[in-house]
Each structure stands twice: as C-alpha cells, then as structure tokens.
Amino acid sequence: MTQHSTTDFAAFALRVTSGALFIAHGLLKVNVFTIAGTVGYFESLGLPGLFAYLTILAELAGGTALILGIGTRLVSLALIPVLLGATWAHLGNGWLFSGEGGGWEFPLFWAVVQVAIALLGRGAFALRLPVLDKTLGQFA
C-alpha cells in the first residue's frame, strides 16, 4: 500500500482543479466563442490566428494531462506561456477579472499555480506510465 503525504494530496488537488479549469477554458473557446470567433479575437489582438488553435489545443490536451497526472511538471511549465499571454491580453481590462473583458490577476495567479505544480510534481493518484516515467524522469 502506498503512503501519501499531505504534500501529495495538495499536489493532486492543484493538478486536478487546474486541469479542469484548462479544459473548461478550452471548451469555452470551442463551444461558446467558437473556434472562428477565437481566431478572430486573437487576430484582433495582432496575434496570428494559429495561436488560437494552439491555445485551444494546449488548454484541452494540457488540462487532460494534468488531470491524469501525465508529464505533470513538463505540462505545467508548457502552460505558463499560455497564461502569460492571457495576462497580456487582459492587461488593459484592469485588475478584477469580474470587470468587463476580465482582468489580468486571474491568469497571472494561474501561472503561479503552474509553477507550484511544476515544483510539487504529480502528487497522489496520478496515472503511472513506466515508459513515460523513464523518458521524462523527474519531469513526469
């Protein structure tokens, strides 16, 4: 029987809730804003439309990987640029995310959460894939 520490449970809680939020944000871009609408928004910011597709992919695939605990450290680090991009996109909207257009504090905080997840690792109840564990080593 595996013994888990409170740190393992904390890492699990952060990993799963963060993953669920990434999936929710990815699905929001697909189902509510639509892919075309998301591409248009990115282009209105002066970004290439391709970034919209990459962001949706990162949010959906990254969120799933976090929930499952696959490549947790690497995935959380890879999601930080997405969140810093969201922080940049919301800078002009002010501090509070409840304001029109959403503020910048939530994506910035979420980026810090990804740093914490990267430092903590996958924690308890993660899917163990021996091949991936061997390949990624400490980044698994």
N, C-alpha and C positions, 0 to 999 in steps of 0.2 A: 504494500500500500504506500502511495506517495504522500509524503508530508508536505503541506503547503504553508508558507509563511503569510503573514498579513501583507507583506510586500507583493507576494504572488497574486493575492486576491485584489489588491489595489491596481496592479498592472492589468489584470483581467478586466476589471471594471472600466478602466480608462480605455483599454483596447476595444472592447465591445461597444461601449457607448459612442466612442469616436467613430468607429467603423459604421455604426448605424446612422450617425449623422451624415457621414460622407455619402452613404447610399441614398439617404433622403434628399440631399442636395443634388446628387446626380439625377435622381428621378424627377426632381422638381424641374431641372433644366430640360429633361426629355418630355415629360407629360404635361407640365403647366406652361412653361415658357416656350416649349417646343424646340427642337434642335435648330430649326431655321431661325427662330427668334433669338436663341442663344448665340448663334453665329452672328446675327445682325447686331446684337448688343456688344459682343467682343469687337466687331469691326467699328462700331460707333466710338469705341474707346481708342481706336487707332491700332488695335491688335489684329494680327492675321486671323481669319476665320478658322484656320486649322487649330488654333489654340482652344477654341470652344470644344471641338471634338476631343482633343487631348485632355482637356479638363474633365469632360464628362466621363471619359474612359478612366482617368485617374481616380475620380470620385467613386465610380461604381466598382472597378476592379480593386482599387486600394481599400475601399470600405469592406469589401468581401474578404480580402486577405487579412485585414485587421481582425475582423470578427472570428475568422477561423484560426488566427494566430500563425499564419504562413508568412515567413520572411518579415516578421513584425518590425524589427529595427530598421531594416532597409526600406520597407514600405513607408513607415512613418517619416523617415528622412526624405523620401522622394515626394511626399505630400506637402512638405513645408513650402516649396516654391509656389504651389497652387494656392496655398493660404496667404502667402506674402503678396501674390498677385491680386487676390481678393481684397486684401488690406489696402493695396494701392488703388484698386478700383473704387473702394468706398471712402477713401480719404476726404473727398470733397463733400461727403454727406454728414460730416460731423462725428461726434463721439458716440452717441447712443444708437444701437442697432434698431431700436424701435422708431427712430426718426425716418422720414421719407427717404427711400432709397437705401436704408440700412447704414449704420455707422461702421467704423473701422475697428472698434475694440473687440468684437467677437472673432473675426478671422485672425487677428493678431494673438488673442488669447489661445485660440485653437492651434496656432502654430507653436506656441509654447507648450501646449499639451502634447504635440507630436514630439517635441524634444524630450519631454518627460517619458513618453512611451519608448522612445529610442534608447534612453538611458536604463529604463526598467526592464525592457525585453518583453517577451510574450506573456510571462506570468502563468497562472493556473489555467487548466482546461484548454490548452492550445492543441491544435491538430499537429501531430508529430509525423513528419515525412523524413525518414532517415536519409534519403538521397539529398533532399534539400538541406537538411541539417548539416550534412557532411560538406556540401558545396558552399553554403553560406557561413558555416561556422558560427562565430559569435554574433553574426547579423541575422540569424534565423529567428 
